[in-house]
């Protein structure tokens, strides 16, 4: 009879509300690191209170005690109730996903490149293409591909980030690996839908090639000296022609003004050079970490001084190429704008070359970014 009353009244209370029978020893509940390994502590409580351990399972799903807080089989220090952790202390999935994809950090620069790619190629019809579905489809693809590249990089660099970037969401566990994989495939799927639905077939090889480069970058290209820098710069710079072609009718490609085509390729080249410049400066900053991780960057293999001299050659060749392109079509306006950017490029290079230290490298990176933005803004004005 007593067992029947227990089943009717007491058992549902334990199962539904997670209430334990009254105990003489109070339980102090506190919040601790959620990533510690836990074990059920109700058996220890049952033994301490002389209760049969076979009944302890009834509330064991609500009570977890870290192993380091278990003194022995019969004693414990302080258990943890996960259900009582305040929600405000739990990580926000959306915020953690944004940190993983770096979307807030990259959206301004990527948006500027997308708008400039379309505007430079056909500035006279901007009121038409700014409202066209192909433009916004291409814009969405750029954001999706950029975010997926950041997530893929964190997936492959998981072991490396445990030492160099322990605050990343995948390391902290606030975003699981399965969630990261699902995010990548969702972003890629969304990009494929936009590309196949709204963009002309002539664009398919360009955006598919970019996706392929992003997928292969970390496991393959990142390990090849200099190629890793060129692949990154290519992906960034390809945004300009991608947006230029996406926002016009393919039939009108031949009838574009030669000056507009020249402006597009000059902007693409300067974007490539700025990205290449920044990538190699970042390699100088990460020289020690890359050496420990056996990543064969130019500073790791040949030293920072050789890297700076190689950058100087790249800057000179790029400058000569732009001069020849503008001279062929008498487009000296773009040449003047390019001069302002390359002056800042060289000024930053000279500063780092005189004294290679972290502070100067960071200043040079900031100056290069500013030079690229200045060139894009001057083209709009």
N, C-alpha and C positions, 0 to 999 in steps of 0.2 A: 504493500500500500504506500509506504514511504517513497519507494522508487517511482511509483506512478505520479505522485505529487511533484517529485523532483523533475520528471520529464515534462510535466504539463506547465509548471511555472518557472522553475529555476533554470532549466536548460535553455529555453528560448531567450532568457535575459542574457545569458553568457554569449550565446551565438549572435544575437542581433545587436546588443548594445556593448558587448565586450566588457561586461562588468565582472570583476573577480570577487570571490567571497571575501568578507571582511578579514583583515589581517592585523595582528598586533604591531607588526613592523611596517611603518609607512614607506612608500616608494617615492623617492625624489625624482621627478621628471625634469630632464634638461635637454637642451638641443646640442648636438655634437656633429662632428663631421659625418655626412651621410655616406661616405665612401668607405668607412671602416667595415671590416668583416664582422658580422653579428651572429650570435647563436641564441637559441631560445633560453630564457632565464627562468621560465615558470617552474621547471623541474627543481631548480635550486630553491625557489620560494616554497614549493610544496614540501621539500625535505626540511626546510627551516621551520615550517609551521606544522610538521608532522602530518601532512596530508598525503593521501595515496598519490603517487606520481602518475598513475594511469588516468587521473582526471585532469592532469595539467594541460593536455593538448587543447582543451576547450577554448582557451584564450591565447594560445601561443602565437597565433598569427598577429596579435596586436602588440606583443611584447618582444623586443629584441635587445640583447645586452652585448656590447662589444666584448670580445675575448679578453682584452686587457683589463676590463673591470671585473672579471670573474676571479675571485681569490682562490676558491677551490670548489669542490662539488657542492658544498653546503652553504657557502657564503658568497656574497656579492657586495660590490660597492654601490653602484647606481645604475639602474636599467634605463633604457630609452624607449619611449612610446612614439613610434613614427607618426601615428595618427594625430598626435598632439603637437606636431611641429607647425608653427604658424605659416600660413600660406605666403605671407609677405617675405619670408626667408627662403622660399623655394625659388629656383631660377626661372626666369621668364623664357619660355621656349622661343618666342618670336625675337626677343632681344638677343638671345644666344645664337639663333640662326643668322641674324643680321651680322653679328660679330664673326661668325664662321664664313659667311659669303663676302664680307667686307663691302657690302652694298652701299652703306652710308658714306664710306671713304672714297669709293670709286665713281659714284653716280654723277658727281659734278664734272669731273674730267671726261668721262665717257660721253656724257650728254653734250658737252662742248664740242667734242670731236664729231659726233653724229650730226649736229646742226651745221657745223662748219663744212663737213664733207658735202652736204647738200647745197649749202649756200654758195660756196666758192664756185661750184660747177655751173650753176644757173641762178645767179642772184636776181635776175629780172622777173622770175616767175615764182618767187618765194611764197606769195600769197596763195598760190595754187597747190604747190607740193606740201606746204605746211599742214594742210587739212586732208591730204590724200592718205588712204589706208596703207599703201606700200611704204610711205615714210614711217608711219608709226609702227608698222609691222617690223621694219628693219631696225627701228629704235629699240623695240622690245627684244629683238633677237640679240642685239649688242649687249643689253643689260643681262639677259639670261646667260649668254656665253661667258661674259665676264665673271658673273657670280659663280657659275659652275667651275670655271678654271681655278678660282680661289679654294673651293671645296675639294676639288681633286688634288690640289697641291697639299692640303692639310691631311688628306687620307694617305697619300704616299709618304709624307714626311712625319708620320705619327711618332716613330721611334726617335727621330731627330728632334722633334719639338718637345719631347719629354725633358730634354736638357736645355735647349735654347729658348723655347717658348712654352713654359709649363702652364701658362694661363689660357691657352687656346681651349675652345669649347670641347673638342674631341679628347683632349688630355684630361680636362676636369670631369668629363662624363656628362656634362649638361646637354650635349648632343651625342647620341649614340652613333656607332658606325652604320647601323642599318638606316637610321634617319638621314645620315649623310649620303649614302648610296641612293636612297629614294629621292633626295633633293636633286642630285646630279641628273638622274634619269628623267625626273619631272621637268627640269629646266631644258634638257636636251630635247625632250619630246615636244615641249611647247615651242622651242625654236624650229623644229622640223615642221610643225603644223603651220606656223607663221610663214616660213620660207616657201613651202610648197603651195600654200593657199593664196598668198598675196604678192609674192615676188615673181618676176619673169623667170623663165627657165634658164636664161643666160646667167643668172645670179647663182644658180645651184652649185657649180664647182667652187665658187669663191667661199661661200659660207660653210660648205661641207669640208673644204680643205682646212679652214680655220678650226672647226670642231676636231678634225683629225689631229692637227698640230697640238691642240690643247690636251687631248687625251694622251698623246704620246710624249708630251714635253717632260713631265716629271720622271716617268720610268725610263725614258730613253734619251731624249735630247739634253736633259739637264746634266747628264754625265759627260757630255762631249764639250771640250774646251772651245770657246768662242761661238760654237753653233747654238748653245743655249741662249746667248745674248741676242743673236740674230733672229732666232725664232720668236723670242718675246717681242722684239722691236717690229718684226713683220706682222705679228698678230695685231699689235696696237695701231700701226700705220695703215693697215689694210682697211681700217674703219672709214678712211677718207674716200677711196674709190668705191667701196661698198655702198656707202650712202649716196654718192654721186650717181651711180648707175641705178640704184634702187628707186630713186625719186623721179626718174624720167621715163618716157616711153622708149622702149628699145629701138623703135624705128627712127627716133630722133638722135640716136647716138652719133651717126655720121655727120649730122648737120650742126653739131655743137661748135661754137666758136673756138678756133684754135687757141685763142688767148685763155679761154676758160679751162680748156684741157691742160694748158701749161700751168695755170694757177693750181689746178688740182694735183698735178704731179709734183710741183714744187712743195706744196703743203704736205703731201705724202712723204716726200723725201726729208723735209725738216722734222716731221713727226718721227720718222724712222731714226734719224740721227739723234734727236733728243732722247728717245727711248733707249737707244743703244748706249748713249753717253751715260744716262742714269743707271742702266743695268751694270755697266762696268764700274762705275763709282760705288754702287752697292756691293759689288764683289770685293772691292778694296775694304769696305767696312766689315764684311763677313769673312775676311780672309782666315782668321783663326778658327771660326766655327766650320768653315768649308774644309779646312785642312784636317780637322778632327774627323769630319764625316766623309773624307776621301772624295770630295767633289773637286774635280780638276778644273778650277777656274783659272783665268789668265794670271791674276795676282798670286794664286797658290803655286802655279807652275813656273812663272817667270818673274814674279815680284811686282810690287806696286809701281816702281819706276818704269819698268818696261810697259806696263799697262798704260801709264800716262803718255808715253811716247807713241804707242799705238793709237790712242785716242786722238793725238795731234795729227797723225796721218789721215785718220778717218775724217776729221773736221776739214782738213785741207782739200781732200778729194771731193767731199760733198759740196764745199763752197765753189770749187771750180766747175762742178757739174751744174749747179744752179746758175752760175754766171753764163755758161754756154747755152742753157735752155732759154733764159730770158733774152739773151742777145739775138737768138735766132728769130724771135717773134717781136722784138723791140718792146718787150714788156718790162720796162725798167722800174715800174712801181713795185712789182713783186720782188725785184732784186734789191730795192731799197729796204723793203720790209725784212727780207732775209738777212741783209747786212746788220740790222739792229739785233736780230736774234743771234747771229754768229759772233757778234762782238761780245755779247754776254756769255756765250758758250766759251769763247777763248779766255775771257776775263776769269771765269771760274776755273778753267783748266790751269791758267797761269798761277792762280792762288794756291791750288792744290799741289802743283808741280814744285813750287818753292818750298813748301812745308807740308808733307803728307801726314796729316793727323786727322782724327775723327771730326773735330770741329770744322776744319776747312772742307772736308769732303761733304759734310752735311750742308754747309753753306753753298757749295758748288751745285749740289742736287737741287736745292731750293732755287738757286739762280737759273738753272737750266729749265726748271718747270715754269718759272716766271717768264723766261724768254720765249718759250713755246706759246704760252697764253698771250703774251704781247703780240706775237706774230699773228695769231688767230684773230685777236681783237682788231688789229690794224687792217686786216683784210675785210672785216665787216664795215669799218668806218670808211 
